[in-house]
Amino acid sequence: MNNRWLLLLMLLPLAIAACKPEPPQPSPAQLTRLLGGDDTRGFLQALAPREFHFPADHGSHPGFRNEWWYITGNLDAQDRRFGFQVTFFRFALIPSAVEERESAWATSDIWMAHVALTDVEGRHHQAEERFARGALELAGAEFNPFRVWLEDWSLLGRGNHFPWQLRIKSERFELDLELDQLRPPLLQGRDGLSQKSARPGNASYYYSISRLSTRGTLTLDGERLQVEGLSWLDREWSTSSLGEDQAGWDWFSLHLNDGTDLMYYRLRNHAGDADSHSAGTLLFEDGTIRSLGPDDVVLEPKRWWQSPAGTRYPILWEVTIEPLARSFVVAAVMDEQEMDLSVTYWEGAVDVLQADQSVGRGYLEMTGY
């Protein structure tokens, strides 16, 4: 699920600001109202399974209202550990390309990017965001060669193939990482159609590359560190998603030491109960894939953290995979990993523990609390 849905919260203010040269700024809006997607006229919708084509589908899908390139990972540098998140969002204000206008600023697309770094030993989490129009080369996505960028934040391919180069120069840190594909794209949902609520079209086309070898440099506080680890890529594009009765979600992406990769999102209703469209996937080391539904996964919060603004997030979970008769604990590496940006949510690095022993790492995102 991820923070990619949060881009939709910018719908109303961005629509108003689209014709102005100043960079648009988001304002609060009702999550379920905007994600309900009642007005989808002119946009493509995710209505049925489609055939995916790689590497072409790493590129943009402009007929849909929104899409995102979402990367999270855990990195090691000698005796230090870091978690990172980088997400590029594209959001269409109108369903077709803008007509010819005199202004070079004219565009139908608004872009947003989020970056975050968790310094585990330093007990510090920092996050930044940027906005730009899809005009004047300020932001965009291309397939041949592969490139996604917002100003000087970029994800670049060598031609149309891996490895990709991720380059982020924020105010507080810099990332220069090479990402190489270790496993083929994993189609989520029903052959890549991820249904988020009962209404037809409230769905996305969704795939993951669950394991990317990751190495390069992190510059933090003037110190340049050599880092390496594993990352996870999620790609989605859609026009509408959540129903009126849905309030938020808990999303897990986990790399287990035995070679298993797990993605699961629990959609929650306003009473806090799991929605019937909660879903996920297990990818085993031998390539076997198993889909997960709401009856297959039990999530039990065990410890909560309260943000300075008063929001309470569950940051320690007991997770049971019923078909495998396997339980483990997912624990935040540090409590304070809230993304306090234009939209506030919790997203951070986690450990996976069994009998108090590490059996994996991953990322967790939580919204709607």
N, C-alpha and C positions, 0 to 999 in steps of 0.2 A: 504493500500500500504506500507507505512512505510519505515524506513531506511534499512529494510531487503534487498531491491533491491540494495543497495549500495555495498553490498558484491561483486557483479559481477564486480565492477570497479577494483577489484584486480586480475582479470583473467590473464592478460599478465605477470605482474611481478611475481605472485605466481607460474605460470607454469614454469618460468625460475628458480625460487629459490627452487623448490620442492625437489631437490636432495641434497641440502646443509643443514648442521646441524644448521646454524644460523637461528633465527626466521625471516621469510620473512617480507618485508615491502612493502606497496602499493605505487603506483605512479599514477599520473593522467592519465585518459583515457577517451575516448568519451563515454558518457552514452548511447546514442542511438545505437551506434555501438555494444557495448557489450550486451545490453539488447535485441537487435534484434534477437540474437540467430540463426544466419544463419547456423552454424555448430553444429548440434544436434546429429550427428551420435553416436550411441551406448548408448545414454541416453533415458530414458523414458520421455514421454511428456504428458502434461495434454490435452488430445484430446477430451474427452467425460466425462460426469458425472460418478462417481464411487460410490460404497457403502462405507460409512465411518463406522469404527468400533472403539468404545470407551470402555475402555481407550487405546487400542492398538495404535490408530493414534496419541496419544500424543508422541509416540516414533519416531524414525528416519525413513526416506524413502530413502535409499541409491541409488536407481536406478535413482533418479533425480539429476540434477546438483547442485541445491542449495535448502536450506530450512532454516527456522528461527523460533525461539521461542521468541516472542516479548511481553513485559509486560510494561504497563504504568499505573501510578496511582497518586491519590491525597491523601495526608495524613495530619492528624491534630495531634498536640501535644499541648494541652492546648490552649494557645493563639498564636500558631505558625502554619504555613501551609507550606507544602513541596510538590513538584511534583517530581516523579522519573521515570526513564526509564532504563530498562535492556533488552538487546537483545543478544541472542546467534545465530550465523550464522554457517552453515556448507556449504562448497563449494567443489565440486568434481573437481579435475584437469583432471581426465581421467574417462571414463565411466564404468570401471570395477576395481575390486580390484587389487592392485599392485601384481606383481609376487614376489615369494620368493627372498629376497635380504639379503645380509649379514648385511646391516645397519639396526639397530633397529629404525632409523628415517624414514624409508621408509613408505609412506602412499599415498593414493589417495585423502585424504581429508585435507583441510585447514580450520581452525576455526578462527572466529573473534568474539569478544564481545564488545559491547558498554554499558557503564553505565553513567547516568547523574543524577544530583540532583539540583533542583531549591529551594532555600531558599527564600520564598516570602518576609517575613519581613526583612530578611537580604539583600534583593536585590542582590542576588548572584546566578549565575548558573555555575556549574562545570561539566566537562565531561572527561571521560577517555576511552581508548580502549586497547585491548590486542589481540595478535595473537598467534596461536599455531598449530602444526600439530596434526592430529588425530592419534597419535602414542605415545608409552611410557606412556599411561594414562595421557597425557597432556591435552587432550580435547576429548569430544565425547558425545554420547547420547545412553542411554540404556532404554529398556522398562520394564524389569522385574528384579529388581525393577526399577521404573522410576527415571532417573537421566540424567540431561544435565549439562555439566561442561566445564569450561576452567580454568585450574589450580585450584585455590581455590575459584573461582566464580562458584556458583552452584545453580541449581534448583532441589530439591529432593522431591520425593513422599514417602508416607508411603505404601510400596508395590507398587501397580499400581494405587492407588487411592489418592484422596484428603484427607486431606489438603496437599499442597506442602510447602516446606520450601525454601525460597530464601535467599541466603547468599552471600553477596558481601563485600569484604574488599579491598577498594581502597586506594590510597595514602592519600585521603582527608576526606573520610567518610566511615562508615560501615552501612550496612543494614542487619538485621536479621528479616525476615518477614514471617508470616504464611499466606498462601493464601488458601481460601476455596471457593469452587464453589457454587454460589448462583443461577445460571441459567444453563440450559443444553447447550451443544455446538450449536452454531448458524452457519448453513452452508451459506456461502456467494455465490453470483452469482447464477448460475443455478444448484441447488442441490449440491453446493460445488465447481462447476467449475466456476472460475472467469476469464472471457475472457478479456484480456487487449488490444488486437488489432485485426484487421481483419484476420490476417494470422492464419491458423489452428496451434495449438500448442503454440501460444503466449498467454498462460494462466497459471493459477496456480490452485492447489487444496487449498482451503482457508476456514478456519472456525475460529470463535471467541468464546471465553467464555467472554461474555460482562460484567458480574459482578462477581467479586471475593472479598469477604470480606477480608480485609487485616489488620493485627495487628502485632505488635512486637516492635523492638527497632531500632532507628537511632542514631548512634554515630557521632557527628559532633563537630570538634574543642575540643575534649576531653570531651564533654558533652553527656551523654547517655539519650536519650529521649524516652518515651513511645509514640508510634504513632498508629493511626488506620485510616482506610478510605476504599476506593474502588479502585480496579484495573481492568484492561482490558487485556485479553490475545488474541493475534492474532497468528495463525499458518498458514504458507503457505509452499508449496513445488512445484517446477517447474523446467523447463529447459530453457525456453525462454519466453519473455514477450513483451517488448515494440516494436513498429514499428518505422521505420525511421522518420516518421513525428511527433513523440511524443517527447516532450522536458522535461516534468516534471509533477508533480502532487501536489495537495493539499489534505491532508487526515485528516478527522475529526473522532474522537471517543468520544462520549458525553454521560454522565450519566445525565438524566434529573430528577428533583426532583419528578415528577409524576410517576416515575418508567419506563419511556420510555428510551430505549437505541438506539442511532443512530450512525451508521457508514456510512460515505460517502467519496469517493475519486473522485476528479475531475482531470482527465488526461488532460493535456494541449498540444496543438500543438505548433510549433515554432512561430506562430503568437500570442500566448497567449490565443487562444480560446479553449473552452471546447471540448474534443474529444467525439465522440458518444459512446465510451465504458466506459465512466464515470458511476459509479454505487454505490449503497449502500443498506442498509437495516435498517428498523425500527423494533425493538422488543418491543412490548407493555407489560405492567405489567401483563396482563392476559395471556400472551404467544402468542398472535397473532403476526404474522410476515407479514411485507409488504416490498416488493422489491421496490427499487428506481432506476429510470433511469435518464439520463441527462435532460429530460424535466420536471422532478418532483422536482428538486432542483435548486434554483437560489442563486448564491454566488456573493456578491458584496463587494469588498474590500473598506474599509472606511478610513483606516489609515495605513501608511507604516513606517517601521523602516529601517534605513541604517546601515549595519554592519561596523566595522572598515575597512574591505577590500573593501567596496563600494557596496556590494550586498544589494538590497532593497527587503524587505519581507513585505507582507501585514499582519499586526498583529491585525487588527480589522476588522471583517466581519459582514455583515448583511446576514443572512441565511433565506431563505424562503422555506418551504416545501409546495409545491403547492397542493398536494392531501389533506393536512390537513388545508390549508388556515392559516398557522401559520408561523410567522416570529419572529426571535430573533437575538440577537447580540452575537457573539463569540469573546471574548477579551482576549488577552494574559495577564497573571497575571503580567508579566514584559516583556519588549521588548527584552532584551538581553538573549535569550535562543538559540543562534546559537550553533550548534555542530561543533566546529572548530577542527576536527580530521583529519585523513588521507583523508577523503572526507568531504566537508563542506555542511551542510544543517541546516535548522531551525526545531527544535522540542521542544515543551514545553507545560506547563500546561496552561489551559484556563478556563475562567469563561463563563457561558451562562447566558445572561441577557435578561429580557423582562420588558419594562417600567422601566428600571434602577433597577430592582429587580433581585436578583439571582434566577435562575430557574434550575441551574445545573452546572456541572463541566466536564472537559474532557481534551483531548490532541489534538494537532494539529501538523502535519508535512508538511513541504513545501520543494520542491526541484526544481531545474531547473531555478532558478531566476538569 
